[in-house]
């Protein structure tokens, strides 16, 4: 009985992992939300460029950080993990 349980776990774990990864890539809701705290690195969002048109990080009293855009145009690039019709 013990070996049967171990075999079931060995078979089910990779299957569940595959299904979870498939679900993440599928994005069945059609919306992929990315939260990017300023001052951190993200594999999905590049920093705002050019650096000359963006201020340094400014810390607020509540502990959050902001970055002021001082000129136009500025850009950032989003790297979604699959293609979407609109971003």
Helices and strands as residue ranges (DSSP letters): H 2-26, G 51-53, E 58-59, E 65-66
